[in-house]
């Protein structure tokens, strides 16, 4: 009986560890690249054109669209 509990506990722990890890690291890396691109492109546009922040941000979103991570519901 005690061995069954130990096996069940090990199985549940293993599932929790593998189930909780996974794609979070890749999503956060993709999100970090996207945010970095937005910041870089926005600052470039502000320096080069002297335009307002909102316009520069809109243009940066368009330039970085290919890096935008997919959102999952």
TILODO-869520 format. One line per field, with one value per residue (C-alpha): residue number from 1; z, x negated, y; residue in three letters. Coordinates in steps of 0.25 Angstrom, whole numbers. Each point is the difference from the previous one (the first is absolute). Layout:
<mivos>
n (NUM / ...) .
Z (Z / ...) .
X (X / ...) .
Y (Y / ...) .
res (ALA / ...) .
</mivos>
This chain:
<mivos>
n (1 / 2 / 3 / 4 / 5 / 6 / 7 / 8 / 9 / 10 / 11 / 12 / 13 / 14 / 15 / 16 / 17 / 18 / 19 / 20 / 21 / 22 / 23 / 24 / 25 / 26 / 27 / 28 / 29 / 30 / 31 / 32 / 33 / 34 / 35 / 36 / 37 / 38 / 39 / 40 / 41 / 42 / 43 / 44 / 45 / 46 / 47 / 48 / 49 / 50 / 51 / 52 / 53 / 54 / 55 / 56 / 57 / 58 / 59 / 60 / 61 / 62 / 63 / 64 / 65 / 66 / 67 / 68 / 69 / 70 / 71 / 72 / 73) .
Z (0 / 4 / -14 / -7 / 6 / -3 / -14 / -1 / 6 / -9 / -12 / 4 / 3 / -13 / -8 / 8 / -3 / -15 / -1 / 6 / -8 / -15 / -10 / 10 / -2 / -15 / 1 / 9 / -9 / -12 / 8 / 4 / -15 / -4 / 11 / -2 / -15 / 3 / 10 / -10 / -12 / 7 / 5 / -14 / -6 / 11 / -2 / -16 / -2 / 12 / 0 / 12 / 8 / -4 / -15 / 3 / 8 / -11 / -10 / 9 / 2 / -15 / -2 / 11 / -4 / -4 / 14 / 7 / 8 / -2 / 11 / 5 / 6) .
X (0 / -11 / -7 / 12 / 1 / -15 / 2 / 13 / -7 / -12 / 9 / 8 / -13 / -6 / 13 / 0 / -14 / 1 / 13 / -3 / -13 / -1 / 4 / -1 / -15 / 2 / 12 / -7 / -13 / 9 / 7 / -13 / -5 / 13 / -1 / -14 / 3 / 11 / -9 / -11 / 8 / 8 / -13 / -6 / 13 / 0 / -15 / 1 / 13 / 3 / 14 / 9 / 0 / 13 / -3 / -14 / 7 / 10 / -11 / -9 / 12 / 1 / -15 / 0 / 13 / -8 / -6 / 13 / 3 / 12 / 11 / 7 / 14) .
Y (0 / 10 / -3 / 3 / 14 / 2 / -3 / 8 / 12 / -1 / -1 / 12 / 8 / -4 / 5 / 13 / 3 / -3 / 6 / 13 / 2 / 0 / 12 / 11 / 2 / 0 / 10 / 9 / 0 / 3 / 11 / 6 / 0 / 7 / 11 / 2 / 2 / 10 / 8 / 1 / 3 / 11 / 6 / 0 / 6 / 11 / 3 / 0 / 7 / 8 / -4 / -2 / -13 / -5 / 0 / -6 / -11 / -3 / -1 / -9 / -9 / -2 / -2 / -11 / -7 / -12 / -2 / 1 / -12 / -8 / 2 / -13 / 2) .
res (UNK / UNK / UNK / UNK / UNK / UNK / UNK / UNK / UNK / UNK / UNK / UNK / UNK / UNK / UNK / UNK / UNK / UNK / UNK / UNK / UNK / UNK / UNK / UNK / UNK / UNK / UNK / UNK / UNK / UNK / UNK / UNK / UNK / UNK / UNK / UNK / UNK / UNK / UNK / UNK / UNK / UNK / UNK / UNK / UNK / UNK / UNK / UNK / UNK / UNK / UNK / UNK / UNK / UNK / UNK / UNK / UNK / UNK / UNK / UNK / UNK / UNK / UNK / UNK / UNK / UNK / UNK / UNK / UNK / UNK / UNK / UNK / UNK) .
</mivos>
